Amino acid sequence: MPRVAVIGSCITRDVWPIVGEAPPQELLYVCRTSLPSLLAAPLAGVELAPPAPELADFPYRSMVADLTKTALAALVAWRPTHLIFDFIDERLDILSVGGTLVTHSWELDVSGFLAQPVFAVARTIARATPASDLLWKQAMREMAGLIASTPLADATLILHEAQWATRHLDQDGQVRDLPEEVEIFTGKRGRIADHNATLAYYQDSFLDLLPAARRVAVPPELRIADAGHRWGLSPFHYVEAYYREAHAQLQALGV
């Protein structure tokens, strides 16, 4: 039976429920983080206050794991047979704060944590910039070294190669273009072309460092956003056919 870990986003986690199947019985899902943040030191001085009303339990715990850096140890202890990476959550900016790095997620935004004194001098490292690319490449080298030197070396590595859609299926069943710039979350916007270029750079870098990794790559003609998606319209919330193809490719890899 596969023992699966996902470092990524809902595009991989949603594959099973969207096609009508239960996810792997043993699944560890690490999200709302970035490789530079995942591999950084814990943030000292942050008060782990109870979750805001807007935050459900899992998103809150994911945000706290990003601040306290517990996910990496949990991942190694999980000893997965299959380790899947997707980089869609790498759209989020990074905060340099307290001598470390954290991910500026929507969850962190609504948590109220940003009002704490430790964040008073936080500096934003915007995504899709040379500075964030450099941080990410350094973290990817560290991740490759970690995989080689821990039980993760025994896992089948899988890269879910994703791109933001440029078209969407509207509520009337018509396929239409998405705007060039879209909302990532409230108050945060990004250009689709910029983020797709960043994703391509990250994916190429991953495969350069981990050439034995297997690939899940859905054909571009299925990369269409869906206005009827369970999480709403977004360039990375796709039509059902996308997930069915990704599911078939994962099955072929033993997941």
C-alpha positions as CSV (number, residue, x, y, z in Angstrom):
1,M,0.0,0.0,0.0
2,P,1.5,3.4,-0.9
3,R,2.4,5.8,1.9
4,V,2.2,9.2,0.2
5,A,3.4,12.6,1.1
6,V,2.5,15.8,-0.8
7,I,4.5,19.0,-0.5
8,G,2.3,21.3,-2.5
9,S,-1.2,22.6,-3.0
10,C,-4.8,21.6,-3.5
11,I,-4.2,20.8,-7.2
12,T,-2.7,17.5,-6.0
13,R,-4.8,17.0,-2.9
14,D,-8.0,17.5,-4.9
15,V,-7.2,14.8,-7.5
16,W,-8.9,12.0,-5.6
17,P,-12.1,13.7,-4.4
18,I,-12.7,15.4,-7.7
19,V,-12.5,12.1,-9.6
20,G,-14.7,10.5,-6.9
21,E,-12.1,8.3,-5.2
22,A,-10.8,8.2,-1.6
23,P,-7.3,9.6,-1.2
24,P,-4.5,7.2,-0.3
25,Q,-5.2,5.7,3.1
26,E,-1.8,7.0,4.3
27,L,-1.4,10.6,3.2
28,L,0.6,13.4,4.6
29,Y,-0.2,16.8,3.1
30,V,2.1,19.8,3.6
31,C,0.8,23.1,2.2
32,R,0.7,26.8,2.5
33,T,4.5,26.9,2.6
34,S,7.4,27.6,0.3
35,L,10.7,25.7,0.1
36,P,12.7,28.7,1.5
37,S,10.3,28.8,4.5
38,L,10.0,25.1,4.9
39,L,13.8,24.8,5.3
40,A,14.3,27.9,7.5
41,A,14.6,28.2,11.2
42,P,11.5,28.6,13.5
43,L,10.2,32.1,14.0
44,A,11.1,33.1,17.6
45,G,8.8,35.5,19.5
46,V,5.5,34.6,17.7
47,E,2.5,34.0,20.0
48,L,0.5,31.1,18.8
49,A,-2.9,32.6,19.5
50,P,-6.1,30.6,18.9
51,P,-7.4,30.5,15.3
52,A,-9.4,33.4,13.9
53,P,-13.1,32.6,13.2
54,E,-12.3,32.6,9.4
55,L,-9.8,29.8,9.8
56,A,-10.7,26.2,9.9
57,D,-8.5,23.8,11.8
58,F,-6.4,22.4,9.0
59,P,-5.5,25.8,7.4
60,Y,-4.6,27.1,10.9
61,R,-2.4,24.1,11.6
62,S,-0.7,24.5,8.2
63,M,0.1,28.2,8.9
64,V,1.4,27.4,12.4
65,A,3.6,24.6,11.0
66,D,5.1,27.2,8.5
67,L,5.9,29.5,11.4
68,T,7.3,26.8,13.8
69,K,8.9,24.7,11.0
70,T,7.6,21.3,12.2
71,A,6.6,20.0,8.7
72,L,10.0,18.9,7.6
73,A,10.6,16.6,10.6
74,A,7.0,15.2,10.2
75,L,7.8,14.5,6.5
76,V,11.0,12.6,7.3
77,A,9.3,10.6,10.1
78,W,6.5,9.7,7.7
79,R,8.9,7.7,5.5
80,P,6.8,8.0,2.4
81,T,6.9,5.5,-0.5
82,H,5.9,8.3,-2.8
83,L,6.8,12.0,-2.4
84,I,4.9,14.4,-4.6
85,F,5.9,18.0,-5.2
86,D,3.8,20.6,-6.8
87,F,4.8,24.3,-6.7
88,I,1.4,26.1,-7.1
89,D,1.6,27.4,-3.5
90,E,4.9,29.0,-4.5
91,R,2.8,32.0,-5.7
92,L,2.8,33.3,-2.2
93,D,5.3,36.1,-1.1
94,I,7.9,35.4,1.5
95,L,8.5,37.4,4.6
96,S,11.9,38.0,6.0
97,V,11.3,38.4,9.8
98,G,13.1,37.7,13.0
99,G,16.2,36.3,11.2
100,T,14.2,33.7,9.3
101,L,11.6,33.3,6.5
102,V,7.9,32.6,6.6
103,T,5.2,32.3,3.9
104,H,2.8,35.2,3.5
105,S,-0.4,33.2,3.0
106,W,-4.0,34.2,3.2
107,E,-4.2,32.3,6.4
108,L,-1.4,34.4,8.0
109,D,-3.2,37.5,6.7
110,V,-6.5,36.8,8.4
111,S,-5.0,35.2,11.5
112,G,-4.2,38.5,13.2
113,F,-0.6,37.3,13.8
114,L,0.8,40.0,11.6
115,A,-0.2,42.6,14.3
116,Q,2.2,41.0,16.7
117,P,5.4,42.9,17.5
118,V,7.7,40.3,15.9
119,F,6.2,41.2,12.5
120,A,6.7,45.0,12.9
121,V,9.9,45.0,10.8
122,A,9.0,42.2,8.5
123,R,10.3,42.7,4.9
124,T,8.4,41.3,1.9
125,I,10.3,39.3,-0.7
126,A,7.9,39.4,-3.6
127,R,7.3,36.3,-5.7
128,A,8.3,36.2,-9.3
129,T,11.4,38.4,-8.6
130,P,15.1,37.6,-8.9
131,A,15.4,37.7,-5.0
132,S,12.7,35.1,-4.5
133,D,14.1,33.0,-7.3
134,L,17.5,33.0,-5.7
135,L,16.1,32.0,-2.3
136,W,14.1,29.3,-3.8
137,K,17.0,27.8,-5.8
138,Q,19.2,27.7,-2.6
139,A,16.4,26.0,-0.8
140,M,15.9,23.5,-3.6
141,R,19.6,22.5,-3.3
142,E,19.1,22.0,0.5
143,M,16.0,19.9,-0.2
144,A,17.9,17.7,-2.6
145,G,20.6,17.2,0.0
146,L,18.0,16.4,2.6
147,I,16.3,13.8,0.4
148,A,19.6,12.1,-0.3
149,S,20.6,11.9,3.4
150,T,17.3,10.8,5.0
151,P,14.8,8.0,4.6
152,L,13.2,10.2,1.9
153,A,15.9,8.8,-0.4
154,D,13.8,5.6,-0.6
155,A,10.7,7.4,-1.9
156,T,9.6,7.6,-5.5
157,L,9.9,11.3,-6.2
158,I,7.1,12.8,-8.3
159,L,6.9,16.3,-9.8
160,H,3.4,17.4,-10.6
161,E,4.3,19.9,-13.3
162,A,1.6,22.6,-13.1
163,Q,0.9,25.9,-14.8
164,W,-1.7,28.5,-14.3
165,A,-4.5,28.3,-16.8
166,T,-5.0,31.1,-19.3
167,R,-8.6,30.1,-20.2
168,H,-11.6,29.2,-18.1
169,L,-14.9,27.3,-18.5
170,D,-17.6,29.8,-17.6
171,Q,-21.0,29.0,-16.0
172,D,-22.6,28.8,-19.4
173,G,-20.2,26.2,-20.6
174,Q,-18.2,28.5,-22.8
175,V,-14.3,28.5,-22.8
176,R,-13.1,32.1,-22.4
177,D,-9.8,33.8,-21.8
178,L,-8.8,34.8,-18.3
179,P,-7.5,38.3,-17.7
180,E,-3.7,38.7,-17.8
181,E,-3.7,39.7,-14.1
182,V,-5.7,37.8,-11.4
183,E,-6.3,37.9,-7.7
184,I,-4.2,35.5,-5.7
185,F,-6.0,36.3,-2.5
186,T,-7.6,39.4,-1.2
187,G,-5.4,42.4,-1.9
188,K,-2.7,40.3,-3.7
189,R,-2.6,40.1,-7.4
190,G,-0.3,38.5,-10.0
191,R,0.2,38.2,-13.7
192,I,-0.4,34.7,-15.0
193,A,2.5,34.9,-17.4
194,D,4.9,35.9,-14.7
195,H,3.9,33.1,-12.4
196,N,4.0,30.5,-15.2
197,A,7.6,31.6,-16.0
198,T,8.5,31.2,-12.3
199,L,6.9,27.8,-12.2
200,A,8.8,26.7,-15.3
201,Y,12.0,27.9,-13.7
202,Y,11.3,26.0,-10.4
203,Q,10.3,22.8,-12.2
204,D,13.4,22.9,-14.4
205,S,15.6,23.5,-11.4
206,F,13.9,20.6,-9.5
207,L,14.5,18.1,-12.4
208,D,18.1,19.3,-12.8
209,L,18.8,18.5,-9.1
210,L,16.7,15.4,-8.9
211,P,16.8,13.9,-12.4
212,A,15.4,10.5,-11.3
213,A,12.1,12.1,-10.3
214,R,9.0,11.0,-12.2
215,R,6.7,13.5,-13.8
216,V,3.0,14.1,-13.9
217,A,2.3,16.5,-16.7
218,V,-1.2,17.1,-17.9
219,P,-1.5,18.2,-21.6
220,P,-2.0,21.9,-22.0
221,E,-5.4,21.4,-23.8
222,L,-6.8,20.2,-20.4
223,R,-5.3,23.1,-18.5
224,I,-8.6,25.0,-18.3
225,A,-9.9,26.8,-15.1
226,D,-13.4,26.0,-14.0
227,A,-15.9,28.6,-12.8
228,G,-17.8,25.7,-11.2
229,H,-14.9,24.4,-9.2
230,R,-15.5,23.5,-5.6
231,W,-13.1,26.3,-4.5
232,G,-14.2,28.9,-7.0
233,L,-12.7,30.3,-10.2
234,S,-8.9,30.5,-10.1
235,P,-6.2,29.8,-12.7
236,F,-5.2,26.7,-10.7
237,H,-8.7,25.3,-10.1
238,Y,-9.1,23.2,-13.2
239,V,-11.9,21.4,-15.1
240,E,-12.5,17.8,-14.0
241,A,-10.7,16.4,-17.1
242,Y,-7.4,17.8,-15.8
243,Y,-7.7,15.9,-12.5
244,R,-8.8,12.7,-14.3
245,E,-5.6,12.8,-16.4
246,A,-3.4,13.6,-13.3
247,H,-5.1,10.7,-11.5
248,A,-4.4,8.3,-14.3
249,Q,-0.7,9.3,-14.3
250,L,-0.4,9.0,-10.6
251,Q,-2.0,5.5,-10.7
252,A,0.6,4.5,-13.3
253,L,3.3,5.5,-10.8
254,G,1.8,3.3,-8.1
255,V,0.0,6.0,-6.2
